[in-house]
């Protein structure tokens, strides 16, 4: 790669890390949101 291999492969590694974060982060947040929603529904059900 003409001496640029370190830069090219590090760019690929950073890109891969960002892609993984973009997939995992929403899944984690939605799981927390669903838990909060379920907790809220259960609390409202107990009140009535």
Secondary structure, 3 states (H helix, E strand, C coil): CCCCHHHHHHHHHHHHHHHHHHHHHHHHHHHHHHHHHHHHHHHHHHHC
